[in-house]
Amino acid sequence: MRYLGSLVTAVLVLIVTIGVGLYVDRKHEAMHTRNASVTVGLERMVRLNQAMDSVLRAAVHEQNGLRASGYDTLQQELEVTMRGVVKDSLDLPLASEIAALAGDHLTLRQVESRALAHIQREQWKEARAVLFDERFELSRKIYEINSETTVGALTGELAAITAGLDEMKQGVLAALVCVMLLLIGIGAAFTRRIQLEQRQQARLQAEITRANDELEAKVKQRTVELEIANDKLQMLSTTDALTGLSNRRHFDAQWHTEWQRALRAGNPIAMIMLDVDHFKAFNDSLGHPAGDGCLQRVGGILGAVRSRPGDLAARYGGEEFVVILPTCDGPLARAKAEGLREAIFGAAIAHPQSPTAPVVTVSAGVASCIPRMGQDPADLLGLADQALYQAKLQGRNRVMLAA
């Protein structure tokens, strides 16, 4: 009976120990997952807030309302992230700080909403005054500092809880050792029971290993999904939403790159600037939706110009487009521009209010040079723009090559 009592005691202690161990593991995993989710969410809120601010500032700096077109998408992502962070942190010690961050977020959005309203009305001076107000700048900096402080506090809290759980695990391990010693002391009569427990532990370890493998596979899958999402975001940041061509930001970067490449290689580089003739009359007579459709069709034709590495068609602004043609001299660039003009004319997009032709036409200016050290790339853009102006003066629907 004494041995039976010892066996029962050992089994009870073993069961309790295993239960505590499983509880500690689940508690540790759940705690780590949630704190990691809150930490990642807070960091994403800061990045999205910075991105939204950058979008508005870029729009004001360039006085281009299209640059603010991605603001609403970023705001929706930020609101979803913020709701997730607030939900995950409801019973955390730092819940009040996180809720305060959410309140700071709403305050920042109210100010940015006023700036966005000015941008949409092209009130650039008022928009600049709102965005560059010292109080707004201070509020934004405080918001970022508070976010970083909260992330640091969460990290410290996670470390403290992890240390406590590790101590509990060590206690569980010590209890297991005691139980095993007690079972060994009882004798050979309980050998089968010990073997059964070992098999159970092996099965548990296999389940843990399988669970870890599944978790690793999920992490890899999420990583791939995140990379795909980042690629899409990168594409959106460099693409004009209406025409699908490169936007002004991507054009500026590509123009600088191709200019430097031509400078190093001593190759010519050409620039085409195109403008849809009488586009205001098109919008006034047929409506802005039809105008958007017209720009999309013109953009589709220009997009087909890419035949060599480095060729790039972009929407420069409004109804104006630009085409970069590396390793291309003036006559060849003019021939390409003429081909584009003819293709757009041949598309037969009706333009009943045009005094030039009954269909949509474009005027184009072409400029080419071999870059020299110290030469400003903007000079070639200026020459193409002057040639475009001359094409308009001489009746439109034509291509002019800068002298």
N, C-alpha and C positions, 0 to 999 in steps of 0.2 A: 504493500500500500504506500509505503514511503516513496518507493521509486515511481509508483504510478502518480502520486501527488507531485513529485518533481517533474515527471513528464508532462502532466497537465499544465503545471506552472510554466514550464519551458515553452510548450506549444502556445499558451495564451500570450506569453511575452513575445514570442516570435510573430504571432498574428498581429498583435498591437504594433510591434515594431515595423512590420511590413506595411500595415495600414498607414502609420505615421510617415513612413518613407514615401509611399505613393502620394499621400496628401502634400508632403513637402515638395515633391517633384511637380505635381500639378499646380500647386501654389506658385512655385518658382517660375514655371513656364508661363502661366497666365499673367503673373506680375510683369515678367520681362517683356512679353508680347505687348501688353497694354502700354507700358511705359515707353517702349520703343515706338509704338504707334503714335503716342502723344508727342514724343520728341521729334520724330520725323515730320509730323503734322505742323508743329510749331516752326521748324526750320523751313518747311515748304511755304507756310504763311509769310515768313519774312522774304523768301525769294520771290513769291508771287507779288507781294506788296511792292518790292523794289522794281519788278518788271512793269507793273502798272504805272508806277511813277515815271519810269524811263519812257514808256510809250507816250504819256502825256507831255513830258518835257521835250521829247523829240518832235512831237507834233507842233508844239509852240515854237521850238527853236527853228524848225524848217517852215513854219506857217503852212503846214500841210495837214488838213483835217483827216486825210486818209491814213496818216500814221497812227491815229488813235482808234482805228477800226478794230484792233485786237483787244481793246480795253475791256469790252463787255465779256468776252470769252475768259480772259484772265480773272475778271471779277467773279464770274460764276464758279470757276475752279477754286478761287480763294474762299468763297462762301461755303462750298461743299466741304473743303478741308477744315474750315473753322468749325462747322457744325460737328464734324467727326471728332475733332479735338475736344470740344466742349462735352460731347457725349461720353467719350472715353475717360474724361478726367472728373466726372461728377463726384466720385467718392474719394478722390485723392486729396492729400493734405494741401496741395497747391491749386485746388479747384478754384478758389477765390481769385488767385493771381491770374489764372488762365481766363476766367470770366472777365476780369478787368482788361486783359489783352483784347478780348472780343469787343469790349466796349470801346477801347482805343481804336480798334479796327473800324468800327462804325463811324467814329468821329473823323478818321482820315478819309473814309469813303465819301462822307458828306461834303468835305472840302473839295475832293477830287471831282465829285459830281458837278459842283459849281464850275470848276475849271473846264470840265468836259462840255458843259452847256455853252460856255463861251467859245470853245474851240469849234463846236458844231455851227455856231453863228459867225465863225471867223472873227471873233472879237479877240485878237491876239494880245493886245495890251492888257485887257482885263484878265485873260487867262494866265498871262505871265505874272501879273500881280498876285493872283491867287496861289499859283504853284510855288512862287519864290518868296512868299511871305515868311518872315522870320519865325512867326509863331507856328506856322504849318511845318517849317523845316525842323523846328525844335520838337514838335509833337511827333514827327516821323522818326527822328533820332531816338527820342525817349521810347517809342514803340519798339524799335529794333533792340535797344539796350535791354528793355524789360523782357523781350522775347529770349534774348541770349541768356539773361539771368535766370529765367524760368527753366530753360533747357539745362543750364548748369545745376540748378537746384534739383531737377528731376534725375540728373545723372548721379548726384550725390545721394539722393534718396534711394535710387536703385542699388547703388553700391552698399548702402547700409542694410537694406533688406536682404540683399544677396549674402552679405556677411552673416546675418542672423540665420538665414536658411542653411548656410554652410555649417554653422555651429549645430543646428538641429540635425543635419545629415551626419555630422561626426558623432553626435549622441546616438543616432539610430545605428550607426556602424558599431559603436561600442556595445550597444545592447545586443546586436546580432552576434558579436564575438562571445559575449557572456552566455547567450543561449546555446551557441554551438559547443562551448566548453561544457555546459551542463548536460547536453545531450550525449557528448562523448563520455562523460563520467557515468552516465546511467548504464552504459555497457552495450554489448553486442546485440542485446534484445531489441534495441531501437535503431539498428543499422539501416533496416529497410526504410524506416521513416526518414532517416537523414538523407538517404539516396533519393527518396521521393521529393524532398524539399530542394535537393540540389537540381533535380530535373525541372522542378517548378521555377527555380531561379534562372536556369538556362533558358527556359521558355520565355520568361519575362525579359531576359536580356535580348533574346532574339526579337521580341516584340518591340523593345526599345530601339534596337538597331534598325528594324524595319521602319519604325516611326521616324527615326532620324533620317533614313534614306528618303522617305516620302517627303519629309520637311525640306531636305536639301533639293529634291527635284522641284518642289513648289517654289523655293527661293530662286532656282535657276530660271524657271518659267517666268516668274515675276520680273526677274532681271531683264530677260529678253523682251517682255512686254514693255518695260520701262524704256529700254533702248529704242524700240519701235516708236513709242510715244514721243521720245525726245527727237527722233529723226523727223517725225511729222511736224513737231513744233518748230524745228529748225527750218523745214520747208515752208511753213506758213509765215515765218518771220522774214523770208527772203522772196516771197511770191506776192504779186499783186492779186488781190482777191477777185477783182472783176475780170481781168483778161487772162490770168494764168501765166503771164510773163513775169520776168524778174521785176521787183519793185525798185524804187529809187535807191534804197539802202544797198541792195545787192549790186545794183549797177555801179554805184560809187566805189564799192570795194573791188569789183571786177575790173573796172576801168583803171584803177590804180595798179592792180596786179599786172594787167596786160601792158600798160605803159612801161612799167619797170622791166618787164620781160623784153619788150621791143628795144628799150634803151640798152640793155645788156647785150642783146644779139645784134643790134644794128639793123633791125628789120623795120619796114614801114608799118604803120598802123593807120586805120581809117575809121572815121566816125560818120554815121548817117543820122540826121535829125529829121523826123517826119512830123507833119502836122495835118490833121484832118481839116480840109477846107470848109469854111462856113459851118462849123460844128454848132455854134450857138443857134444859128437859124434852124439847124436840124432838130435840136432839142426843143426850141420854141414851137416849131410846127408839128412835130411828131410826138413830143413828150420825152421825158427823161428815161423811162423804161426802154423806149426804142433807141435812145442815145446810148444806153448801156449795151444794148444788143449790137449796135453798130461798132462800138469800141471792142467788144468781144470778137466780132468777125475780123476786124482789122488786126487785133492781137493774134488771132489764129493764123492769119496769113504771115505776119511778121515772125511768129514763132517757128515757121518752117524754114527760116533763113539759116538756121544753125546747120552747117555742113562740115565744119572743121572745129577742132578743139579751140576753145577761146571765143568763138562766135557767140554773141549774146544780143538778144533783143529784150528791151525793157520798156516799161511805161514810165516816162519821165515826169509826167504830171498832166492831169486833165486829158486833153485829146492829143497830147504830144508824146512821141515815142523816139527812142534812140536805138541804134544798132552799132555794136562794136565789131570791127572786122580786122583782126590781127593779120600781119603779113600780107596786107592788101594795099596796093597803091591807089592813086586817085582815079585813073580811068576804070580799073576793075571795080572799085567801090561804086563809081557812078553807074556802071552797067548793072550792078546788083541793085542799086537804088531804083534804077529805071524798071528793072524786073518787078520789084515790089510795087512800084506805082502802077504798072500795067496790071498786075495781079489784083490789086485792090479795085482798080477801075473795072476790070473784067468780072469782079464779083457782083457787079450791078446792084449795089445796095441803093434803093430808091432815095433820092434827095430832091423832092419837088421844089424846095425853096432855094436851091443853089443857083447862083447866077453863072457858075462855071460850067456845069453839066447837070443832066437830070439824075445822075447817080453820084454816089460819094466818091470824091477824089482826094488825093493828098498832094501836098507840096513837100519837097525834100531838099535839104542842104547837105552837101558832102564835103568833107575835108580830110586830107591825108598828109602825113609827114613821117620822116624818120626822126625819132626823138633824139634830142641832144642833152648833154649834161647841163643841168640848171634850167632847162626849159620847163615851164609850167604846163601840166596836162590841160589845165583849163583854157589855155590859148587855143588848142585845137577844137575844143567844144565851142569856143567863141567864134571861130572861123566857120564851123558847120552851122551855127545859129545865124551868122550873117548871110551865109549862102541860102539858108532857108528863107530869110527875109527877102532876099533878092528874087527867089522863086515866086514868092507871093506878089511882089511888086510887078513882076512880068506876066501876071495873069493866072497864077496858081496852076495846079495839075501839071507840075513839071519838076525836073530835077536840076539843081544848079551845083556846079563844082567850084569850091572856093579857089581863088587864084593862088 
